[in-house]
Amino acid sequence: MWVRNRAGPDDSIDGAAPTTRSARSGPRRSLARPPLVYSRTSEPDLPPVSQRPALGCLFEVVETLVLTVLIFLGIQTFVAQPYKVQQTSMENTLLPEEYVLVDKLTPRWSAYTRGDIVVFDPPETWSSGGGVPFIKRVIGLPNDKVEIRDGVIFVNDIELDEPYLYADIDGDVEPTEPTVGGATRWVVAEGQLLVMGDHRQDSADSRTFGPIETAHVIGRAWLRYWPFDTFGVLPTPAHPELEPATSRSP
């Protein structure tokens, strides 16, 4: 006969330890984790201000450089441009290796006048230019009649006073002579200028290739800035001797 043993609530089953509160030998232990404690040393070191991405900084540098180049090119194209004197044709007013600033702005509303020193591109038909701009002095204006007589320039039949002409070591001024077999008389047309160098014996100018087109003039040289001891505005002679002639109608 089989007898079933009925287990009570406080009896062990299959050798397992009792799980009732009465079988525990002390207060129940909590399994909750201890609270976290805030500490500043636990934060990572961060910069006070967030840094810009490297790509953004590079873009700003490129933008600044492009803007600078555009301003520089705009000034040289429309306002003023430096030029280095490479020729001896303007001695002793301007010497080789000197630097001048050429005004491109004011000729847009103020026409070139007699005595101005201008920088221009020589005529394409004159192959000796080599693409280098020339620098000469304006002698004849539109509607002027310019003539060489006995080594002297006459404008509208009046002798031109030229205190800027090159003089040798003895102070003797060199005469103005025409080119061999060249013209000695010109009538300057509208839109043209007749130009010559101050050093007439060492200058290729309108005596060689005739009057130049005003459209080929780059601008007027108005300031010599190097060497620094020669710094100054280039003067333009007034030519009062021609005032009666210029006041007449052509």
LINTA-V581168 format. One line per field, one symbol per residue. ss: DSSP state (H for helix, E for strand, - for the rest). phi: phi as a letter, one per 30 degrees, with the letter a starting at -180 (. if undefined). psi: psi as a letter, one per 30 degrees, with the letter a starting at -180 (. if undefined). A space follows every 50 residues. Layout:
ss=???
phi=???
psi=???
//
This chain:
ss=--------------------HHH----------------HHH-------- ---HHHHHHHHHHHHHHHHHHHHHHHHH-EEEEE--------------EE EEE--HHH--------EEEE------HHH----EEEEEEE----EEEEE- -EEEE--EE-------E-----E-----------EEE----EEEEE---H HH---HHHH--EEHHHEEEEEEEEEE-HHH-EE------HHHHHHH----
phi=.cbcdddddccdbhidddcdedddcaddddcdddddcdbddddddcddbd dddedddddddddddddddddddddddccabdbcdcccdcdcdbceidcb ccdcddddbbddcdjdcbcbddeddcdddiiddcbbcdcbceidccbcbh ibdcchicdddbddddbdddiddddccdddicdbbbcdddibbcbbddcd dbbcbddcciecddddddlcdbbccadddceldddcddhddceddddddd
psi=kkkkjkklfgllkhgkkkgleffkgllkkkgklkkkkkkfffkljkkfkk kkkeeeeeeeeeeeeeeeeeeeeeeeefdlkkkkkflgfgkgeklkglkl kkjfeffffjlklkfkklklklkffjffegfkkljlkkeklkgkjkkkjh gkkkjhgkkkjiffkkkaffgkkkljklljgllfkkjklkglkklllfie fhkjaffegallkeffkelkkfkkfklefgklkjlkkeiffgeeefflk.
//
